[in-house]
Amino acid sequence: MTADLTVPSTRRFVAIDPQDQTLSIDSGATPAPGPGEVLIKVCAAGLNRADLLQRMGLYPPPTDASPIMGLEVSGTVVATGSEVHDWKIGDDICALTHGGGYADYTVAPVSQCLPIPDGMPLVDAAALPEALLTVWHNLFQRCQLKEGETVLIHGGASGIGTLGISLCAAMGFEVYTTAGTDEKCAAAVKLGAKAAFNYKTEDFEQALRARDMGDKINVILDMAGGDFVQKNLNIAAPEGRIVYIAFIRGFGAEVNFLPMLTKRLVLTGSTLRAQSFAQKAVMVEEILERVYPLLNTGQIRPTIDSVMPLAQVGEAHARMEAGGHMGKILLAMD
């Protein structure tokens, strides 16, 4: 291992009380990077709904992952394991972690590390890894989104939704979205959505049909589920693809699947964490080739809702649970 001598022997991290789910700041040994890993002095960590589920005991980490919450960070490389060639001490990076992001030092596989886009503040880059890989994998790898197709992204105010809208718009796709307030819908349109529908006050299926977009949505990215499932089937274009990444509105629904047969639809789903390092490495390679040119020119930027200090992690979780946020909530380590 190559290490910077200033790396402390202990680090701060967020601990979960399994009895009442409260969060507190604890300390423990600073991890050493293994082969193909880097140790990062964390600048900021991104919040994800998976963190809330892990806190509640509903989404346990894989057996080989850190038990500490946090799936994405930005920061500076302070130590490298063996077999690390592309990164060196002092490099600023953002990374998808294998857990452990809610800490001021964490390790990450080099295959899941990304450079900081030109002109982007280091703290903001913590909003990129999870959303970038999720959007890219589901829209472009799993659903094979093609030039000239239309996209519907539910949850347009989320970190994934805001980045997905920005990316699709920058790449020339016509993208529609749903969100829970008129203000969020207006913000989504500013990000590049053709139209945004307040699902609390209007039926997005009927709103799309009123725009002559019924049966014309080629790809749908859905994190809502529940009663949205039937509407997705109804508005999807022939040969359309619908991908589910969460079911915030419920895992169950009474569904008429006839449109799936008559329109030859593909229904699929995924979670990012369950995929192998090799699969994620391919995502990173494709993102560097296809998305980073847009990031480096400023055509895409993550939407940051708020940046809170690590000590306010409980308040950060509460803000995400309340659903009032627009974009990513970040935890700053300093």
Helices and strands as residue ranges (DSSP letters): E 2-3, E 10-16, E 23-29, E 37-46, H 49-55, E 72-80, E 92-96, E 105-109, G 110-112, E 113-115, G 124-127, H 129-135, I 136-142, E 150-153, H 159-170, E 174-179, H 182-191, E 195-198, H 204-210, E 217-222, H 228-235, E 236-244, H 258-262, E 266-269, H 277-290, H 292-296, E 304-309, G 310-312, H 313-322, E 328-332
